[in-house]
């Protein structure tokens, strides 16, 4: 998963099985919120997942993008 790889690169952290699992579980929870609760499309989720994972890892709260209309590539 690109978001997890990116997060390890940003941290310069050692990749361990337990840390990969922890980050995967965070991504799964974020995905469930965005897809299940907010009905976001997969491409939109992929565009934001790294940012939201980074917030989780840093202990910050994150707020999903509230735009009703989203076009791939528009940030």
C-alpha positions in Angstrom: 0.0 0.0 0.0 1.5 3.3 -1.1 0.3 5.3 1.9 2.1 2.9 4.3 5.3 2.9 2.3 5.2 6.7 2.1 4.7 7.0 5.9 7.7 4.8 6.6 9.8 6.9 4.2 8.7 10.1 5.9 9.5 8.7 9.3 12.7 7.1 8.3 11.4 4.3 10.6 12.4 0.7 10.6 9.9 -1.5 8.9 8.7 -4.3 11.2 5.8 -6.7 10.8 4.0 -5.3 13.8 4.4 -1.7 12.6 3.2 -2.5 9.1 0.2 -4.2 10.7 -0.5 -1.2 12.9 -0.4 1.2 10.0 -2.5 -1.1 7.8 -5.2 -1.2 10.6 -5.1 2.6 10.7 -5.6 2.7 7.0 -8.4 0.2 7.1 -10.2 2.2 9.8 -9.8 5.4 7.7 -11.0 3.6 4.6 -14.1 2.3 6.4 -15.0 5.8 7.5 -14.5 7.4 4.1 -16.0 4.6 2.0 -18.7 3.2 4.4 -19.8 6.3 6.3 -19.2 9.0 3.7 -19.6 7.0 0.5 -16.3 8.3 -1.1 -15.0 6.6 -4.2 -11.9 4.6 -4.2 -9.9 7.1 -6.2 -10.8 9.9 -3.9 -9.8 7.8 -0.9 -6.5 7.0 -2.5 -5.9 10.7 -3.0 -6.3 11.5 0.7 -5.2 8.4 2.5 -1.6 9.3 3.0 -2.5 12.7 4.5 -5.0 11.1 6.9 -2.6 8.3 7.9 0.1 10.9 8.5 -2.3 12.8 10.8 -3.1 9.6 12.7 0.6 8.7 13.1 1.4 12.2 14.4 -1.5 12.1 16.9 -3.5 14.8 15.1 -7.1 14.7 14.4 -8.2 14.9 10.8 -11.4 16.0 9.2 -12.6 14.5 5.9 -12.8 16.8 3.0 -16.4 18.1 3.0 -16.7 19.0 -0.7 -19.8 17.4 -2.3 -18.3 17.3 -5.7 -14.8 15.9 -6.3 -12.9 15.5 -9.6 -9.7 13.3 -9.7 -6.6 15.5 -9.6 -8.2 18.5 -8.1 -6.7 18.0 -4.7 
